[in-house]
């Protein structure tokens, strides 16, 4: 049985492919107020605005490609059982070839019913518009976990993290909860790696190695170490 590597990724790994990330310094995301396009209240207030915002994000993702960081994680699968838990809503991990990807905050290329969250559909192309309805006749919304909503995959993520033989944190500030608490479920004695060019603060974590590089640089470095160990 292959050793299990659990990888927790955030916006930093996607940013290297050209996907712009939300920064809360001014509450804006590509000139949209985040509370207007990423909350249930914003959806009820102006559905057309929310749909337009995610249509633009979807088009942006379609124009990008996986980077060296994504590809390095795929190469790890030759020797390890790699599980990726991501905060990202793009599909770059899947397009790179990663086989086991859990999206905590939803997926940009899926929609779901506004009345029944279990009715989830793929989005063909870049657009989801007013009038696009589920089989029961309700408007479809982006399959995204908005601010103020529960994170339905969190318990599954905790279980995966608890089984890790090696744990990695890549491109995330570790300040968005509950996802940031994932590392608390990892066994204290296993090796842990943090790859990020910024000063990410993770307190009270044992066996932690910090690689202060972008994912596209740090992951190939770590890949070489782990494949030859």
N, C-alpha and C positions, 0 to 999 in steps of 0.2 A: 504494500500500500504506500502510495506517495505521501510524503509529508505535506501538511496543509498550510499554505500561505494565505492569509486573509489581508486584503489590501483595501484601505479606506481612502477614497479619493474625493477631492473637492474641486472647486472652480479653477485652481491653479493649473491643473493638468490640461484642462480644456482651453485655457487662455493661450497656451502655447500654440494651439491650432488656429487661433484668431477669433475665438468666441469671447465676446466682451462680457465682463462679469459685473455683477451689481456691487457697488460700494456704497455704504450707508452714510458717507460723510455729508451728503446733501439730500438724501432721500430720493434721488433720481436714478432711473435706469434708462439710458438712451433717451433722455428727455421726457420720460414718463414718470409720474409720481408713483412710487412702488405700492403705496396703499390703494391706489386706484386700479392697479392691474394685477395684483397678487394677493388679494384678500377676498373672502366671500362677500364682504360689503361692497367692494368695487365691482364685483360681478353683478350683483343685484342692481347697482346704480347705473352701470353702463356696460352692457354685455358686448356691444359692438366695439367699444374701445379695447376691452380685454382681448377679444378675439383678434383684433387688428395687431395688438402688441405681440401675441404669440405667433401669429402668421409671419410677422417680421423676424422673430427669433428662429422660427422653423426654416425660413429661407436662408438665414445666416448659417445655420447648422449644415444645410445642404451644400453650401459653398465651401465648407471646410473639410479637412482630411485628418485622420489620426496622425499623431506625431511620434517621435522616438520613444517618448514615455509610454504611450499606449502599446506600441509594438514590443517594447521590452517586456511588458507584463505577459504578452502572448508567448514569448519565447520561454518564459519561466515554466509554462505548462508542460514542456518536454520532461522536466524533472520533478515538478511539484503539482499538487492539486490546488489550483489557484482560484480563490473566491474573491470577487471584487464587490465591495459595498460602496456605492457612490452616492454623493449628494447631487451629482449632475443630472440634468434632464436630457442631455444630448445622447446620441447613440454611437459615440466615437469608440468606446470600448468594444462594442459589438462589431462595428465595422473593421476594427483592427484585427478581430478574430478571437477575442476572449469569449469563452464558452459559458462561464458562470458569473452573471452580473445581476446584482440586486440594486434596484433604484429606490432610494429612500424617499425622494421628493417628487416622484412621478417621471413621466416620459413625454417628451415634446411631440413624438410622432404617434401618440395615442389620444383618444378622446373618451369621455364617459358620459353616461346619462346624468342629468341634473337631479333626477328623482331616485335613481337606483345605482349607487356607486359600483355595484358588481357588474354592470353592463359596460364593458370596455371594448373599444373598437380601434383598429389601426387607422391612421390618417394617410390617405393616398395623396401624394403631392405635398404642397406646402400650406394649403389653406383649410381652415375650419371656419364656417360662416354661419350667420343667423339663418335659421331655416333648416340647418342640418340636424336631423333628429334621430333619436334612438328608435328601436323597434316598437317601443310603447308610446311614441309620439312626443317625447320631451326633448327640449333643446340639448344638444351635446355641448359639453364644456371641455376645456383642456384637462387632460389627465395629469394634473399637477397638484402637489400638496401646497396650498397657499398658507400664508401667515395666519395663525389662529386655528388651523385645522390639525387634526390628529395625524400622526405619521403611522399608517397602518402596517408597514413592513418592519417597524422597529423591533418587535419581539423576535422576529426571524433573524434580524441582524445581530441581536444580542447572542442568540444561540450559535450563530456562525462564528462570531468573535471568540466565544468561550472555547471553541474547538481548535483554535489556531495553534500551530506549531511555530509559526513565525508571523509577526504582525507588522504591517507597514501603514504609515500615515503619509499621504502625498497630496500636496497642494491645497490644504485646507487650514483655515485659521483656528480651528478647534474652539470656536466661540458660539456656534449655532447649536442649541439644544433642541431635542434630546440627542441628536446625532453625535455631538461632541463627547457625550458620556460613554460612547461605545468602547473606548479603550479601558474603561473601568471593569469591563467584563472579560478582559484578556488575562490569562494566567500570569502571575507576577514573574515566574521564572523563565518565560520564553523570550527569545530575542525580539526586540522591537526596533523599527527604523522610522525616523522622521525625515522626509525629504521636502525641503521648502527653502527658498532663498531668504525668506523673512524670519524675524525672530518670533517663532511660534512658541508660546508658553504652555508646556505640559508639566504640571507639577506632580510630584509623588509617584513617578513611573520608574520602575526598576528595569534594568537591562535595556536601556534606550541608547541607540546610536543616532546622532544627528548628522545628516548630510545637507549642508547649507547650499543647495543648488536647485535649479529648476528641475522639474521632472525629466525633461528631455536630456539632461546631463547626468543627474543623480541616479536615475533608474538604470541606465546602461552600466554605470559604475557598479551598482549593487548587483545587477544581473550577473556580471562577470564574477563577482565574489561568490554568489550563491550557486552558480552553475559549476564552479570549480571546487566547492567545499565538500 
